Amino acid sequence: MAAQVTTNQSIINDDSGSLTTDSEFQTNVNSKKRLSSSSNILPTSSILSPTGLTSLISFIVLTCAYISGFMSRLFSVIRFESIIHEFDPWFNYRSTAYMTENGFYNFLNWFDELAWYPLGRIVGGTIYPGLMVTSGVIHWFLHMINIPIHIREICVFLAPFFSGLTALATYLLTKELWSRRAGLFAAAFIAIAPGYSSRSVAGSYDNEGIAIFALMFTYFLWIRSVKTGSVFWSCCTALSYFYMVSAWGGYVFIINLIPVHVFILLVLRRYSLRLYVSYSIFYILGLILSMQIPFVGFQPVRTSEHMLAAGVFALLQAYAFIDYLYTKLPRADDLKQLFFGLMIFIGLSVFAVVVILTYAGYIAPWSGRFYSLWDTNYAKIHIPIIASVSEHQPTTWTSFFFDLHLLICLFPVGAWFCIKELNDERVFIVLYAVFASYFAGVMIRLMLTLTPCVCVLAAIALSKTLDYYADTETSDMSTSPVVPSNDNDENENETEKNNRNLYDKAGKPKPIPGRRGPTNTNQDTDDDTSIVSSNIKTVVVICIAMMLMLLAVHCTWVTSNAYSSPSIVLASYNNDGSRYIIDDFREAYYWLRKNTPERARVMSWWDYGYQIAGMGNRTVLVDNNTWNNSHIALVGKAMSSNESEAYKIMTMLDVDYVLVIFGGMIGYSGDDINKFLWMVRIAEGEHPKDIREQDYFTENGEFRVDRSGSPILLNCLMYKLCYYRFGELQTDFRSPPGFDRTRHVEIGNKNFDLQHVEEAYTTEHWIVRIYKVKKLANRLQAKNALRQVQRRKSIYSTSKKTSGQARKQGVILNKPQVKKGTKVLTRKT
Amino acid sequence: MKYFVYLFFICACITLNVLSEEDVLSDKIQQLTQWSLKKPIIRLNNEHFKHYVKASSRNYSMFIMFTALSPQRQCSICKQAYDEFQIVAQSYRYSNAFSNSVFFGMVDFDDGSDAFQYLKLNTAPVFIYFPPKMKPKKSDYMDLSRSGFSAEQIIKWIHDRADVEIQIYRPPNYSGFLLVILMITMILGLLYVKRDSFKFLFNHIVWGIFIILAILFCISGQIWNSIRGPPFTHRNPQTGQSGIVCYFISGQTWNLINGPPFMPQNKNNMGLFADDSNMQYIAETYIVQILFFLHFGVSIGVILLNEAPKLKSQTGKRNSFVAAVGIVVVVILFSYLLSIFRSKYQGYPYSFLIK
């Protein structure tokens, strides 16, 4: 069968391969070409056994998928250099480097002093160490065989390397679910699908890069263990699950999806001992293993996210027991309804126990991030910091199409086929499809978990279609002797059920693997004659091949244009097509590294925390690990209040330098002014008395920085730091001085001086501006001291607290001042 | 018992009838407290408004909702806003924070048109905070267009203005619960009637269609519509929000649906549409439906392709025909999909059959 399918592809690909010039696509086509050229040998040479041939073809296709998956992720390395991208990868890189230098145990105990000044951060207990350990192991291995490679190169190329492995895992999963041919398609799809390559291009050294491989591999092992019911495979599932837990917080998806699968199988009355063995072993082993990760700890037994797995485990035990009784009791059939009622009762009581434990406080309720998946307005109201991240927004239709193109259209078809020819493992992929598409719709970031599923189901749809249509030579009896043996071999590892079906069909010219049920026999008789005329078959195959080509071109285009930008090095193109590199970020961070005192503390918005710590090696107040909302809100408050207010906060936090990102000079849209409203919003959440979002809008509710903008906005620290001396600069001959090219307006407040900060450094294109916070001026010392005494008095007089509180005054001198400020303000208004 | 005490107290106050200013004030407070004990929201007419709110000698603050509840005004939002406001007032009434310095009131346009004229209001509903001894400032008007009028938002606003912490207590909405119960009993009854043949439950086709529709709903961006709908449409979480309800979509959503915001020429188009809200509503639905059916169509086409060889016919012409229809549907609809995508995503270079 495989041979026949590919024979037709060879014709098409030979015709069309010359049309495309894109190198990436070429490799993809080549993979099919090579596969087909070798398959052409099939009828002629009887020396090569069909078994060997199918394996060879699969091997070649998978190798090509691996290589094309790896290569298509290297655009950014070729265009720029081997560099770590974006924000989070910088932290991962920094901690990996720390681990390779100081060893694993020191890494687990690492207390990071450069972050969250003055709090610091316990790194070992607050991260998933899988990524660092993986690259550390690779580094260690390469050094052992005397390849002295720098850890950075490993970090940069880890994600493409693992995306190749993901293709293999997807192949294995699809092979278990449908057939080998569908598996090859799925491997080719996942290798180039933009939905996945968006998170795994070279340089984006992030958890997701390896986690998707772990996800797919765990699913494959799970399906395998459900199929075989062997202890070995379910142990492997648990181990693979352990790797996933160590790598990514998305492991919750696995530990909920697998129980749902088991539960639905129970409901569908597809319970079997295989299921019992595999789930019991997987759950217990997986539970114990997952609790070994410090960051996870006791969560698997204490939080609601994991309770589904525990509940299903209890239910399965009860079900198994009742099932056992059912076989042992005489005249059990009479008690059928009793057993049924008992089952429902146990199910409800398990549910009730979980609910009661949650109310009693033994189990933590759903955390905000998970809750916001169900109640989609939750985050918007309660946790602005989650809602502020752009990848937590709901997904538009456009981005579905952008990331998956043709596959998104074939995806429901695959699900349909799986439902029509349902068996234990296809229940799983259908459930995966439903849940993943819901989550991907709610949060654009979870497109990543949807992509593998889409690839699998689209491959199934396509392979089933091509099984029939690419097979123009059904009437040609010369191939028929080959086919049955071929198929038997192919399905060697599949379950008995499938094999039995194949034996039924043996000798038939066109067996369709995977199809079963009574309808089959009717069709088999029909299949003897070629029903659809071969012309139409050819047209269908050509059309599908053209759409597939379009898919490959699209994927390459998207990966190269949209997802391969490191975002710390920007590129712009001149009119003559020459490229111009804007390297302001690294310039600024390098300046920080070389020109500031070693213990200097830099205040910036949290987005840049990891980069400052990673590249600039300086202490930051807040960073991308947004664990302390009130600290972030304090920084937001400093940025959004006027200069003297901000100075109080900055001296309180011991800030030495302030760093802002400003894109108005060259039209870089991701700058701090565009993010400013989120700073205001987050600050408002913690300090509603001092910061009000409305104050930053004009009367019409617009956010503008030009003359009609609100005066509070035009005098806040962020505005001043961004536009300091910008009014003197004429960016263009046609525009007035002080013309902001990102927002296309002339700024409203031009000539102002800074009182408490002074400009320290501004990069070439003004993207990064660094200011030094002045020390308290000498002359004001006496006055200040006097004022301070007064303030203390007022604290004593206004506060209702007893003298016990006053004793602590010396310890946190600055804190009461802030509180006092808010209180006095409220009473006046 | 409490009421009697209060009544007695008030009677005593009235009989004393001393006309000093403080007594007038305490008199007012007495009256207001009495009213608000009876009913959490005090209904004010013209005289009441003048006497209790407009008068500058006031040491209590009031949150007043200006609305038009009578049915001939046809203000459906007013009713919803009134319900939310009532929840807030109710929660305040039975909370610990209840005191005689903050009151909740309501002025209906038909009772108190003078109050509307006095504040120069020409829309409803409006929430205004009257701080003690002062006239309301600009910031004392609640910004409904931005925050919506859900009880949570109102409480946030109240906390902001008057520093009163109210723990919200929503009376559970039994109607939704009852509906669910009814549904479940109906389904169970149906199952009981059909208890001999559970076959229809195991029918793959039914479940299949259901699941496919669910998936299509998710991947054709309908969730985005339902989340990004304005607060007016699905503000009540208890009634359950479906995507279909949320076709009433704000201009911004429309703008984003129709194209990324960086396209200036599209924004000009928007100006045309935004004037007429009905137009937008229809167009919006139209676009969303098309997207939904395009996906659906492509899927159907592929399924047709696969069903084609299974059809029973003598000659095979019918099978060929179905297969041809299938591939034509797939190709045409997919290229149409691609061309829509192209029009949205400026600078996308590829197209297939249709430009």
Interface residues (C-beta under 8 A of the other chain):
Chain A: L268 D375 T376 N377 I381 P394 T395 T396 W397 T398 F400 F401 F402 L406 I408 C409 L410 F411 P412 V413 A415 W416 F417 I419 K420 L422 V430 A433 V434 S437 Y438 A440 G441 V442 A461 K464 T465 Y468 Y469 Q523 D526 D527 T529 S530 I531 V532 S533 I536 K537 V539 V540 C543 M546 M547 L550 V553 H554 W557 P688 R692 Q694 G701 T826
Chain B: S139 D143 S145 R146 E152 H159 D160 D163 F202 H204 I205 W207 G208 I211 I212 A214 I215 L216 C218 I219 S220 G221 Q222 I223 W224 S226 I227 R228 P237 L256 I257 P260 L291 H295 F296 V298 S299 V302 I303 L305 N306 A308 P309 K310 L311 K312 S313 G316 N319 S320 A323 A324 G326 I327 V330 V331 F334 L337 L338 F341 K344 Y345 Y348 P349 Y350 F352
